[in-house]
């Protein structure tokens, strides 16, 4: 190609930025337009990382440098499927990269799941992080006991936020509306439920150990839950993270619960069978005790024993995974909840690659890994893109089309890099006045008012 390849990257989260980084590191000329649904970039780093984990958010310094590159243009406040169609992107660019993540939550598919007080953990995370979709969500924290279904880092995060000391929380970038509600919270106990055993838990040790470092918080782990079968013990022995997790859990099991402390309880080998209600509101969860059964592939799967018990609670937060959502005009595998692909190349119903379309991140592989996992994932997709560019397998961009101008002409209030800088400066200045990293604006109209130059 005798000109820079025009590339659209849809989604300004970690996966999208790492795709841009990989493209710019290759010896190929590109002009990248980075699209994002909301005015601010950074995706889950802004809307998903827990507010008390500011060190993790420092990764945005890398993203800022990428945004400042001459080869990159930012188009925020543009929604694929609403403001711009997939067909339009395919006509404007030589290549389109979908970095749209996994936007919805998985359900438990049990009775009572839709009772008042039963929520997706994704909604709770979005609420306390100031995600515009959840600005108006309400969580009644007047109950004393919350049950979190799940054993991953998201489950750990929501449990920690519920018991975190307010003096620590109010120095973070937690949303103001969530901070006000958490000040009135009566939650004293959080129970995390895992279908499998402690050896199979998906949380990382750093997040687990934090519970032992929180003022006014005790951790309760049943010693009997830590007795492992031979297969689970072998799994622990083979992976350092699981070895450290078991060590930490045993330390928790040996520790006493201090009087007056908020308590985080870990229950393993239990599955929720039904969410119970009283006058339409959550009053408890009926769980079944499991045992692990070895499968033909050597993995251990939970199987119910028929032994049940009821845990009283006022809120249930399900944290059993994310899944992608279909976008009009873009291929989608509904069973797996991802954009179907081979080596990052989007494939059609017959399994053959669709020219010029690629995918990265959770939309490519499903919700797995941490932020850094997206770097290698994106590099692998970009390797396919470079191979196709060199082989002449790509779309043909309409060079007369200026997407920024077209969108603005049709009334889309596209936020460019200057607009984001104005919003960023506003939030940062407000945070500095309060001794916080930033005070987030949590609705798009508020953001756009600042970007336009309003108060």
N, C-alpha and C positions, 0 to 999 in steps of 0.2 A: 504494500500500500504506500503510495507516494504522498501521503498526508497523515496527520495524526488520526488514529482511530477514535471515533466518537463512541464513548461508553456511558451508559446510564447505570448507576448503582442505586437501587431502590431500597432505602433503609439505612439510617445514619447511626446504627448501633455498632458494637464492636466488630461484628462480621463484615459489615459494609466498609468500615475504615480499614480493616486488615486487608480486604480485597484491593482497596485503593493503594495501600502501602505496597502490596506485592506487585501491582501493575507498574507503579512508578519505579520500582527497583529493577525491573526488567529493561533490557535495551530495546525498547519499543516506544514510539511516540504515541501518546494518548491525550485526549481531552475528555475529562470526566465530569459529568453532571451528577451530583449527589442529591437524591430526592429524599425527603422525610415528611412523614405525616403531620408532625407538630412543628411549631416554630423553632424550638431548641433541638439540637442534635444530641447524640450520645446514647439514645435508646435505654437499654436496661442499666447502663451505668448511672444514668440520672433517675430512672423510674423503678429500678429493681434492686440495686445494691442497697443494703440496709444503711440508714442514715448515720449510725454509729460506726460505720466502717469507711471512714473518709480516706484512709490510705489506699484502699482499692480504687477509689475514684480518681486518684492521681494519674491513672492511665490516660485520662483525657488530655494531658499535656502532649502526648504523642498525636492524638487526633487533631488538636489545635494546629499543630505544625503542618499536618496534611491539608487541613482546610485552607491554610495560608498559601499553599502552593499555587503557582500560576496555572497549572494544568487542571486545577479542581475548581468547580463552581458549585455553590450550595443553593439548593432550591427547597427551602422549608415551607411548611404549611401546605403541602401538596399531597393529596391522597390518591394513590393508584386505584382505579376503578370508579372514582368519583370525579376528581378534577382532571385526570388524564387517563386515557385508556391504554391497555397493553398494546393494542394495535398501533396507537400513535407512537408509543416508545419504539416499537419495532420499525416504524417508518423514519423516525428521527435519528436513530443511532445504528451503528454497526454491530454493537453488542449490548445486551441488557443483562444486568446481574441482579437477581432477586436476593435481598438480604433482609427479608421481612419478618424473620423470627417465627416464634410460636405464640400466637396472640391469645389463645383461649386455654381454658383449663380442662382437665379430664374430670369426669364425674365418677361417683362411686356406684351409681345405679342401684341404690338401696332405698327402701321405703323411708319416707320422712326427710329426704334430702332437700326438699324445697320448703321446709318449714321456716318460719321466721327465726333467725338466729343461726341458720346453717348457711355458710358462705364458702366461696372459693378463696383459698389463700391468696390467689392472684389479685383478687379485689381488695383484700386487706393490705397487701403489699403496695398496690397502686394508691390506695387511700392514704397511707402514712407517708408515701413518697411524693405525693402531689401530682400523680398522673391525672391529666385532665379528664379521662374517661371515668374516674372514680372520685372526682371532687365532691359530688353530691351524695356519695354513698354514706350510709349511717350504720354504725356498729354500737349496739347497746352494751356498754361495758359495766353495767350495774350488777352483773352476776359475779360470783366468787370463783367459779370453776370453768375453764375453757378446755375443750378437747381438740387437739390438732392431729389429724389423720395424715401420717406420712413420716418418713425417716430420712429426708434429704436436707440440704442446707436451707431451702426455703422454709421448711417446717421449723428448723432450728431458729431461723431469723424471726419468724412471727412469734414464737414462744419467748425469745429473748426480749423483743420489743414490749411484749405484754408485762414483763416483770422488771424491766430496766428502771433504775433509779431516775426520777425526773430531773434531778440536777445534771445528770450526765446527758439525758436525752435533749434537754433544752439548749445544749450547746452545739447541736447538730443541725443539719438542714432538713429535719423532719418537717412535714407540712404543718402550718399553723393550726389548721382545723383539727388535725389528728392530735397535736400536742395539747390542745384545749380539752379534747375528749379524754385523752390518757390521764390528764390531771385529775379528772373526776372518776377514773376507773376504780372499781372495787375488786378487780381480779386478784386473787391470792394464790391460785393454784392452776397450773397448766400441765395437762397430761398429753404426751406424745405417744401415738399408737403406731407400731410397726408390724406388718403382716408376717415378716420373717424375723430371724434372730439378730442379735447384735453383730454377728460376724458379717451379715449381709447388708447392714445399714449403709445408706448412701452418703451420709454426712461426712465431712472432713474433720480431722482431729482439732485443728485450730478453732473451728466454730464450736465443737463440742466442749473443749476445755474452758471456753469463755464463761460457761455457767458457773464454774468453780471460782471465778474471779469477780463475780458481781456482788456488790454490797447488798446485804439483806436478802440474799437468795440461797436456798438450799436445794440440793439435787437428790432425788430419791430413785435408786435403782435396785431392783430385786436381785439378790445374790443368785437365786435359783435360775433366773433368766440368763445368767452368764455361763451356765454349764453347757459346753458345746459338744455336739456330736463329732465323730472323727472327721467327717468331710468338712464341716465348718471350721474345725480346728486347723485342718490343713490349709484352708483358705486364709485364715488369719496368719498362719506361719509364713505364707508365701507373699504377703503384701504388707509393707511397712505401715501404711496408713491404717489398715485394719488391726495390726498389732498394737499401734498406739491407741486406737479407739478402745480396744479391750482393756488396756492398761488404765486408761482414764475412767472407763465405766466401773472397773473394779475399785478404783479409788473412791468414786462416788458411792458405791455400794457399802464401802467400809466406813464412810463418814456418817456422822449423826446429823439429824435435822434440827436446826436451832429454833427455839421457840420464837414465834413472831415473824419468822422469815416467810417470804413468798416461796413457794415450792414448785419446782419443775420435776415432773415424774416421767420416767421412761418406762413404757410397757412394750415388751417384745412378744412376738408370736401370738398376736391377737388381731382379728379382723372385725371391723364394724359390720354388723348384720342389719341393723335398723336404727334410725335416729328417732327417738321417742319425743312426743310432743304433749303439751298441755295448753289447751285453748289456742292451738295453732302455732305455738312457740316451742322451741327446743327445750326439753327438760332432761334429756339424757341420751345415752348411746348404749345399745345392747351389742356386746362383743362376744365373739366365739374364740376360744382358745385353739391355737393351731399346733401342729407338729410338722417338722420338716421331713420331706420325702425325697430321696435321691432320684433324679431323672436319668434317662439313658445317656444324656450328654454330660452327666456328672454334676449338674447344678442341683440346688436344693429348692424345692417349691413347697409352699405352705399348704397344708391340708387340714380342714376343720376336724375337731375331735368330738363335736357335739356339746362340749362343756361351755356354758354361757354365763355371763354376768352382766349387770347393768351399772354403768357409771353415770351418776347424776352430773349434769352440767347445764350451763345456760347458753353456750355458744359452741358450735362445731365449725372448725376451719379445715377444709379438705385441701391437702397439699400432696396430691398423688400424681403430679406431672402436668406438663403443658402439651398442647398440640396446636398445629398450624390451622389456619382457616383459609378456605378457598378464596381466590381473587378472580373476578370475572376476566376471562380471556387468558388465564394462566393455568397451565396443567397442574393437576392436584391429585394426590393419592389419598383418598378419603380414609382408607383403612389404616394407613400409617400416619396420616396427618402431616405429610410433608409434600414438597414439590418433587415429583419423581425425577431421578437423575442417574446418570452414569458418569462417574469421575467429575461431577459438578456440571455436566452438560444436561440441561433439561431434556427429558425424553417424552415422546407422545404416547398414545395408547398402544401403539405397536412396538414400543420399546426403542424406537430409533431416535437419535438426537434431533432436536428442533434447532435449526440453524440460528446461531447468534444469541441463544438464551442460556443463561447459567444461573446457578444458585449456590449460596454459601450459608454457613451457620446452622442454626436450628431448623430453618426451613429446608435445609439440605439433608441433615443427618438425624433430626429429632432433638429434643431437649436434653442434651447431655454435655458434661464437661463444665469447665469454668471459663471465665472471660478469655484467658490465654489460649484455651483450646481452639478458639476461632482463628488464631493466627496460622497454624499449620493447615487447618481446614481450608482457609481462604487461599493460601499459597497453592494448594493442590488444584483448586478450581482454576486459578489464574494460569497454572501450567497448561491446562486444557485450552484456555483462551488463547494463550500465546501460540500454542501448536496450531490452532485453527486459523489464527491471523496469518501465520507464516504459510499455511497451506491454502489460503484464500477462501476458507470456509467461514463466511460471516454475512451479515445483512449488509445492505447498501444504504447508508444514511442519506437523507435529503439534506444536502448542505445549505439549501436556501431556507430551511426551517430553523428558527431560533426559538427553542422551547420556552425560554424565559419570557420573551415578548409575546408569544402565542398565548401562554397561560394568563399573563397580565391583561392582555387585550380581551380575554373572555371573562375577566372579573375576578380571577383567582389572586388573592393577596399573597403573592410569593415572597417569602422571607429570604433575603440573601445574607451573605456573610456580615455585611455591615449592620443589618437588622438584628442578627443574632448577637453581635458584639454589643449593641445598645441594650438588649434585654439582659445579657450576661452582666454588664456593668451595673445595671439597675439592681438586680438581685444580689450581687456581691456587695454593693454599697449598703443595701438594707441589712445584709447579714453582718457587716462590719460594725454597724451601729449597735447591734445586739450581741456581739461577740460570738457570731455563728459564721459558718462558711458562706452561707447565702440564705436568703429568705425567698423561697420559690413562689412565683406566680403560678396558680394552679388551674386557670382557665385560659383558653385561647383568646377570647376577647380582651382579657386583662393584658396578656402578652402583646397582642397586636397594638393596643393603645400605647404601650411603652415604646414599641418598635416604631410607631408613627411619630414619636416624639412627645407623647402626652405624659401626664404625671404618672 
